[in-house]
């Protein structure tokens, strides 16, 4: 179904097309949301398929490609977190968030959320002491890092472990990720006995500690779950809103959960919503991990169609069950409880956000409730790696898809006014060029100077109808003592600490600060992890390592004379000149 501008509104399937269309085009009995869809329909396009299964798969592909507004949309199309072993003599193990497995190395996953991955990685680092650093850091380390000191890495970067022993640890970790921790425990026991017979008691103690940690892991898994590869879906509805919770269980271990709040514009039933969500979750994703069982808390009339679609698309059909007992019943109950709690929390948050917006309207004496707020903040470390943040709130709360960061360049170090000016100019000149929506209120985290700077930028750009609001912290910087400046520094407003409108301002200000400081730390840490030697032609990983080993630090290399540099193996006079030119400031 298309509107007058040929924009896709809705995709559906039907065995009896006439009956399905007649249900939309009738004189009475339509829900308000369905009536809103029908009012916008200008054209209908029909595609005939050979079977219901083919129609279901085509429907999900079209929804994935066009994301029509009146279809059930999970609105969580982010890439999935995987555990990745790099293709290296000493593989790095870490988290990668991708849409599908790609590139060299070994992949384990996908996992339901990043928290489950981090928990698993922490366990593997603790037991097997596998490296976490990037190849650029690994290639020119001259001494072990802190991870070695706290027994989270075996220091392969400086040769403290042989490639053979490290490869053995990697294989053991891979077996644990595959659910075979019992097998690894048995192998560890054999190695411990062999090391003891050879009087290598230190190595035997290491194997003993690993066995104890693996046994603890096995006990935890057995108590928590049982066995099986299962995905559990549960739906809950309240006040016209839906929440679908999904639990992912692999090899009897609960890896984590995901929660979806579908935008159900046609007010479909719980059964139809859950059917559409399951179809979209599995049939639109690449490299989707298919479990052996699929548990649900609501019976589905289209269950045979979904099972046939699984067989057609993946060549395997998970067992779909609704009435289950024992451990599986507890999983379904847990997923249902999660869905109910998530929905209640979201509804309470939405209601609270509406109250806050209404309170802000009254506090600022506005004619109408604002719909969009934007807030800016600046973060840096003594002028290093300056980053500006822009966060966006609407009446549903943070709108994270509209968040933006700006790497600030070309200003004097520590010039917050210059950084704010650059960020505002880049943000709103782009919005003007793209004809994108402007905020109703622009919140500036700062006092009078920042507010005046923002006013100057908006005036220079010719932007009107945007309300400026400066937020100055109190003398003790305690929350609740802020002073608000509306439009000008002469119009100061002080709200009581319990004001919902003030809580909204504090929320968006704190969020902009969090977003700015996170971006600043990422930029600063990236710059500090890179070596100036990496940018010098002819100085590869081995020569960098030789230089750092010889002089002890990058500063030592920069202070070395021409003759001293040439004493390092592989450094000739021409290369020494290039190093001096790159590392020493020009006069």
Secondary structure, DSSP 8 states (H G I E B T S, - for coil): -B-TT--B------SSHHHHHHHHS-SS---HHHHHHHHH--B------SSHHHHHHHHHHHHHHH--TTS--------EEEEEE-SSTT--EEEEEESS--SSSEEEEEESSHHHHHHHHHHHHHHH----S-HHHHHT--S--HHHHTTS---GGGTSS-HHHHHHHHHHHHHHHTT-HHHHHHHHHHHHHHHHHTT-HHHHHHHHHHHHHHHHHHHHHHHHT-S--EEEEEEEEETTEEEEEEEEEETTEEEEEEEE----TT---HHHHHHHHHHHHHHSSTT----SEEEESS--TTHHHHHHHHHHHHS---EEESS--HHHHHHHHHHHHHHHHHHHHHHHHHHHHHHHHHHHHHHHT-SS---EEEEEEEEEETTEEEEEEEEEEETTEE-GGG-EEEE--SS-TT-HHHHHHHHHHHHHHHHHHHT----SEEEEEB-HHHHHHHHHHHHHHT--S-EEEEEE--TT--TT--EEEESSTT-EE---TT-HHHHHHHHHHHHHHHHHHHHHHHHHHHHHHS-GGGGSTT--HHHHHHHHHHHSSHHHHHH--HHHHHTSTT--HHHHHHHHHHHS---
